[in-house]
Amino acid sequence: MTGNEKPAAAGPGESVTVVTLTRYRPVLVQRAMRSVRAQVADVPVRHLVLIDDSEETLTALSEVTDAFPHCEVRYVPREPHEKSGPGRSSRLRNLGVRLSDSSWIAYLDDDNEWTPDHLQSLLDQARSVRAVYSEVGLLDKDGAPYLEPRWPWANSVAEAERMYADYVAKGICVPGSNVIKDRPGTYEVPVDTSAWLLARELLLAVPFEEQFSAADADGLVSEDDKLYYRLVQGREPMVCTGRDAPLLPGRLLQQPRDRHARGAGRDRLGLGVRRLPDTRGARRRQTRERVPW
């Protein structure tokens, strides 16, 4: 019995919809689809794949849909003025929420994958709050733990080394570990999109922001950054599972074709890093503390 076939035992009518955005990755996205299909959870798990205006990807996925009975693939054309970037990604993420009728929403980027117990580890902590997330482990492009003493999402090597040292001092990074640690009361490192489990009603009330400025681009601000800080500013209670689960393969130094995944356009050092959500004991993020801005 797969996780998607297992009868719901948590709450009446509870279910999870996983939203994945994809554009030019018809092969890679199928790994994400297999990862969702493999989830073992006590509620129904559905997968909604939104194809961002790529007929090639639509054709490729149309040939494999029979292997994914709980997955719906939708083609979303672009308007002439629309370009790749966090604004477009936000619009698609918000569309996924509106199209879903599940009580919970998770996001899995097309270049990420989860361990089979990832969603259940989030659901186990989600009964009293509307926002749950895992920690994140970093892998290099070959799938090995990323252990370099440099923060991958920086504009220069010097900045990467400075940021890493700062995060070590704050307990966010630990030398010899590839896990980005959750530290209650520390807000510099937003939650990765693929690490969240969020109540649909919360995302309808606090959607992804769709407007981004030149300053946002210069500061490498993405849609998940803005969502996280809006939740913090709104003092939304959040719980971290304390586990790291597998996420994001990294980017090259040059700007990629689109920015659907967190870190797209951010791996300025060309380190080929990816994130993996971490799945060990729960901690509540203390959003009642004064936010430092």
Number of C-alpha atoms within 10 A of each C-alpha: 7 10 21 23 15 14 12 17 12 14 10 8 11 16 22 25 26 26 28 28 23 25 23 18 16 18 13 13 24 17 16 22 23 14 17 29 22 17 20 22 27 21 23 21 28 22 26 21 24 21 24 23 17 17 15 14 19 21 11 14 18 11 9 11 13 10 11 16 12 18 20 13 16 15 16 16 12 13 8 6 5 10 13 15 20 26 21 21 25 21 16 22 23 19 15 22 23 13 11 18 14 20 16 24 26 24 23 27 22 28 23 24 25 25 19 17 15 25 27 17 23 26 21 15 22 21 12 11 14 20 24 29 33 32 26 28 25 29 24 19 16 11 14 12 19 23 17 15 17 20 25 28 23 20 17 14 15 12 15 19 17 16 19 22 19 14 18 16 11 13 15 18 22 18 13 11 14 21 25 24 24 25 18 15 15 17 17 12 15 16 23 25 21 30 30 23 25 23 20 23 15 16 19 12 8 14 19 23 20 17 12 16 10 9 9 14 13 9 12 16 18 26 27 23 19 18 20 20 17 16 16 22 15 12 15 17 17 23 22 28 27 21 23 26 24 24 31 29 27 27 24 16 15 13 13 14 13 18 21 28 29 24 23 24 24 24 23 22 20 15 21 21 27 28 32 29 30 27 27 13 10 18 18 17 20 18 19 13 12 11 14 9 5
